[in-house]
């Protein structure tokens, strides 16, 4: 049996050593250029919430505050500034550059027709307070933020993974998480279903999403030619053309013809 090496801390065992490309910033403007945003920012300051930075970018105001002021700020925006919708919240991994996460909250005011983004920064080992009592939309978003990034949220009503299995190791959206998963991911289903003693028999899971094999192990879902489950592969069999429709086709939809298709090699086209 192959020796199993647990990946308890993928962050310290990064598969990649190069720095990540950072997209150039979109132009920013002063908050004073917009009357509505100026009034909203003044309301935040009057509530004795320390504003670390503020600007307008892509027609929305961005406000940086301290993480301990998140609940107070969002409640103020909801009750006094008419930002009644929390459309999204998540985190950005800045661990390699700054040692933590940037957490953002995307607010929407239907009456003002304005969008506002609240941001704060927390260290890697810090947690942040839940806003699910203010906005029900935060419930699943906070769970996803924990599941994908490992950001812990205090006082959440049901803080557990939402996409990955409960016993999954690691957080897939960290920049140091391998694109095709680590050793744990390669053996997860084999170990879970058959046990580690079956590793030599079954082999690791192929997690390359770009890999397409017309002659997979079962061959019952081959593109262009469906066969009975478990039929052995015959290398001398006649090649079957790819087809994505049944013989009668679909009304008003032109059938796919492999001979007429063109493979684009230039990725910039």
N, C-alpha and C positions, 0 to 999 in steps of 0.2 A: 504494500500500500504506500502511496506517496506520502511523504511527510507533510503535515499541515502546519502552516505558519499563520497564526492569528494576526489579523490586522487591527489591533486595538486602537492605534492612533495613526490614521492615514495622514493626518496633517504633518506629522513629523517624518513621514516616509513618502514624501511627494515623488510621484513618477516623473515630474517635469521640473526643470531647473530654470527654464527661460522665463523672462518677465512677460506679463500679459499686455497685449496691445490695448491702449486706452484711446477711445474715440475722441476726436476734438470736440470741445464744448460749443454748443449753440450760443449765439450772441445773447448777452444779458442786458437788461435795461433797469433803470431805477424804479422803485416802487412808487415814487412820487409822480411818475408819468401816468398813472392810472388812479383816478379819484376813488373808485370803489375799493381797490386793493389798499390804498393809503388809509382809508377809514378802517378796514379790517385789521391792518397792522397796528394802527393806533389803539384799537380795542384790545388787542393782545398785550400791548405794552402797558395799558392802563390797569390790566388785571395783575400787574407785577410779575409777569412772565418774562424772563430774560431772553431776548432775541439775540442769538449769536451772529446771524447773517440773514439777509433778506434781499430778494431781487425778483424781477419778472423774466421769465424765459418761456418761449413758445406760448405766449399769451396766458400764462398762468403764474401765480405768485408762489415762490418757494421760500419757506421760512425755516431756519435752523434754530432749534431750542435744545434745552437739556432734557435727557430722557426722563427725569423725575417729574417733568412738567407736562408729559404727554396727555394724561387723562384730563387734567385741568384745562389744557389748551383745546382739546377736541370737544369737551363739554361746552366751553365758551363759544366755539365756532358753531356748534349745533344750536345752542339756546339763544345766542345774541346776534350772531352774524349770518344766520339763515343757511349755513352749510349742513343740510339735513341728510346728506348721503355720504357714506364712506364707501367709495367704489372699489378701492384696492388698498392693500397694505402688504409689504414684504420687506426683504432685506437684501443688501448688496455686500458681497464678501470683499472686504478690504484687509483681510488678516495679514497677508504678506507685506503690504505697504504700511498699514496703520495699526495692525494688531486687533482688529475688531470688525464690527458690522455697522453699516449705515442702514437704519430702519426708516421707512417712509410710509406716510399715510396720505392717500389721495382723496381729497374732499371735493364735493360738488354741490353747488347751490343752483337749484333749478330756477328760483325766482330772480336771482342776479345774473344767471347764465355765466357763472364764473367757476373756474377750477383753481384749487389751492392745494399745494403739497407741503405737508409738515414733515421735517426730517430731524433725526437725532442720531447720535453716534454712541455705541456701547462697546465696551471691551469684549473680547472673546469669551471670557468667563463670567460676564455680567448677564443679568436677566432684565426683562422689561415688564411693566405692568399691563395687564389685559385691558382692552377697551370694549370688550364684548358686551358689557352692561350698557354701554352707550349706544353701540351699533351692533345689531345682530349679525351683520355681514362680516364682522371681525372674527367670528367664531372659527369658521373653517380656514380663513386666511391665516390666523395665528397658529393653528395646528399645522398648516402647510409650511409656514415659516420655520417652525420647530423641526418638522420632518425633513425638510430639504436642506436647512442651514444649521440646525442644532441650536437655534436661538430659543432660550427658555422664556416662557411667558408666565408671570405670576398671577394667581387668582383666576386662572381660566377655568370654566366649569367642567371641562373634559379634556385636559391636556394630554393627548397621546397622538401617535402617528396617524396620518389620514390617507397617505398614498402607499407607503411602504409597509411591509409586515411589521408587527410589533417587535419582533426579535431581530430586526435588520440592524446590521452594524454600519455605522457611518452615515453621512448626509450627502446625498447625490449632487446637490447644486453647489457644494463648495468647489472652488477653483482647483483645489488639489485632488479632488476626487477623480479617478481615472475615467475617461469617457466611456470605456467599455466595462466598467466595474473592476473591482479588485479581486483578489483570490477568494474572499468570502462570497462575493456575488457569483463567481463562476461555479461554485460548488453548492450554493444555497439549496436549490431544489433537489439535487441529487441526495444531499445529506438529509433533507427534510422528509423526502418520500421513501428513499431506499436505505438510508444510513451510510455512514462514511465507508463501511466495508465494501460498498458497491462502486466506489470511485474507479477502480481499475477496470471494471466491466463496462460502465456507462461512459466515463470520460467527462470532462468539464463542459459546462454549458457555453455555447458559442453566442456571445452577446454583441456581436458586430451587427449593428442595424443595417449596414450597407451591403451585407452579404446575402445574396439570393441564390439558392441552390435548387435547380429544377429536379435534381435527383437526390432528394433528401432521404433520410433513413427509412421512412415509411412509404413515400412516393404515392400517397393517395390524394394529394392536392397539387399535382404538378401543373404548371401553367401550360396550356396547349394540349395536354393529353392526360386525362384522369385514368388511373388504374386501380385495381383492387388493393386493399391495404396489405402491405408487406410483400408485394411482388418484387422478385429479385431484379436487379438492374442488369440489362443486357446491353453491352457496349455496341453490339452490331445492329441494334434495332433501328428501324427507319426513323429519321428525324421528323418530328411533328412541328408544324408551324404554331407560333403563339397565337392564341385567340382569347379575347376578353368578352366575347358574347356567345350566346347559343346560336344554333344554326338559323333560327327564325329571326334573330336580331331583336332590337328594341326599337319601338316606334319613334321615328324622327331622329334617331341616333345612328350615325354612320359607324359601321363595324371597323374594328382595328385590323389592319392588314400589315403583317410584319414585313413583307417585301416592299411596301411603300413607305415604311417608316424610315426616319433618318436619325442617326445617333449624333448628338451635338457634342463635339469634343472641346469646343471653345467655351469655357465657363463664363466668359464675359458677355456672351451673346444674350 
